[in-house]
Amino acid sequence: MVKLIFVFLSAASLSGCFSTVLDAASLVGTGVNAAGSLLPHKADSSNVFDHDEIKEVCIEWNGSVALSDFVPSLQSELQKHGVLSRVYNAGTQPTNCPLTMAYNAFIKWDVKAFSSSYSPYLAYASLTLRREGRVVGTAQYQIGSFGQDKWGSTTSKLGPLVDVLVVVPDKKAKKDTSTFSGS
C-alpha cells in the first residue's frame, strides 16, 4: 500500500496531464494483479475421509467443461503424486478401476493486461473422488474475492485440490497430543 501511495505521489509530481497519474495507477494495478497470480493457491473447501494410498484413478470425462487444459492439468498434478490416470466417457463404467474422479468447472472471460482480446480463466473447480461409488473426498477451488489469482494457470489452481484428495496424511502425525483440563 505504501508503494502504491509513493507511485501515485511520484506520478502526480510529474509535469503534464493528469493522465500520467492514471497510467501509473493502471500500471501498479496490473503489477499487483500479476503478482497475485503467482501466489500459491489452496483448496477453498474440502472433505476427505481416510483412505489408502492412491495408485490409479479413472477420470470421468465432463464435456461441459470448456477449458482445453483442464484434464491434462489434472492428470499432470496426479502424476506428480505417482498416481496413474485414465479418462473414460461419462455414463460408462470403467473396468478395473475402483477409484473414479468426477470434476466440474466454470470459466469466465476477461481481457488480460496489455491485451485487447478476451481470454478464458478458471473461476471455479470441484473434484469428487469415489471408491466403488462411495465418496472418499471432495475439494473445491473458487477464484479469490479480488480475482488476484485470476490469470494463474489451471495447473496451479488444481494442484492444491489434488494434494488434498491424494496425499495420505501420516497417521502418526495425527495423534492427538492435547489434554483436557476439565474446566
Secondary structure in CASP SS format (residue, H / E / C, confidence):
PFRMAT SS
TARGET T0000
AUTHOR 0000-0000-0000
METHOD secondary structure of the structure
MODEL  1
M C 1.00
V H 1.00
K H 1.00
L H 1.00
I H 1.00
F H 1.00
V H 1.00
F H 1.00
L H 1.00
S H 1.00
A H 1.00
A H 1.00
S H 1.00
L C 1.00
S C 1.00
G C 1.00
C C 1.00
F C 1.00
S H 1.00
T H 1.00
V H 1.00
L H 1.00
D H 1.00
A H 1.00
A H 1.00
S H 1.00
L H 1.00
V H 1.00
G H 1.00
T H 1.00
G H 1.00
V H 1.00
N H 1.00
A H 1.00
A H 1.00
G H 1.00
S H 1.00
L C 1.00
L C 1.00
P C 1.00
H C 1.00
K C 1.00
A C 1.00
D C 1.00
S E 1.00
S E 1.00
N E 1.00
V E 1.00
F C 1.00
D C 1.00
H C 1.00
D C 1.00
E C 1.00
I C 1.00
K C 1.00
E E 1.00
V E 1.00
C E 1.00
I E 1.00
E E 1.00
W C 1.00
N C 1.00
G C 1.00
S C 1.00
V C 1.00
A C 1.00
L C 1.00
S C 1.00
D C 1.00
F H 1.00
V H 1.00
P H 1.00
S H 1.00
L H 1.00
Q H 1.00
S H 1.00
E H 1.00
L H 1.00
Q H 1.00
K H 1.00
H C 1.00
G C 1.00
V C 1.00
L E 1.00
S E 1.00
R E 1.00
V E 1.00
Y E 1.00
N C 1.00
A C 1.00
G C 1.00
T C 1.00
Q C 1.00
P C 1.00
T C 1.00
N C 1.00
C C 1.00
P C 1.00
L E 1.00
T E 1.00
M E 1.00
A E 1.00
Y E 1.00
N E 1.00
A E 1.00
F E 1.00
I E 1.00
K E 1.00
W E 1.00
D E 1.00
V E 1.00
K C 1.00
A C 1.00
F C 1.00
S C 1.00
S C 1.00
S C 1.00
Y E 1.00
S E 1.00
P E 1.00
Y E 1.00
L E 1.00
A E 1.00
Y E 1.00
A E 1.00
S E 1.00
L E 1.00
T E 1.00
L E 1.00
R E 1.00
R E 1.00
E C 1.00
G C 1.00
R E 1.00
V E 1.00
V E 1.00
G E 1.00
T E 1.00
A E 1.00
Q E 1.00
Y E 1.00
Q E 1.00
I C 1.00
G C 1.00
S C 1.00
F C 1.00
G C 1.00
Q C 1.00
D C 1.00
K C 1.00
W C 1.00
G C 1.00
S C 1.00
T H 1.00
T H 1.00
S H 1.00
K H 1.00
L H 1.00
G H 1.00
P H 1.00
L H 1.00
V H 1.00
D H 1.00
V H 1.00
L H 1.00
V H 1.00
V C 1.00
V C 1.00
P C 1.00
D C 1.00
K C 1.00
K C 1.00
A C 1.00
K C 1.00
K C 1.00
D C 1.00
T C 1.00
S C 1.00
T C 1.00
F C 1.00
S C 1.00
G C 1.00
S C 1.00
END
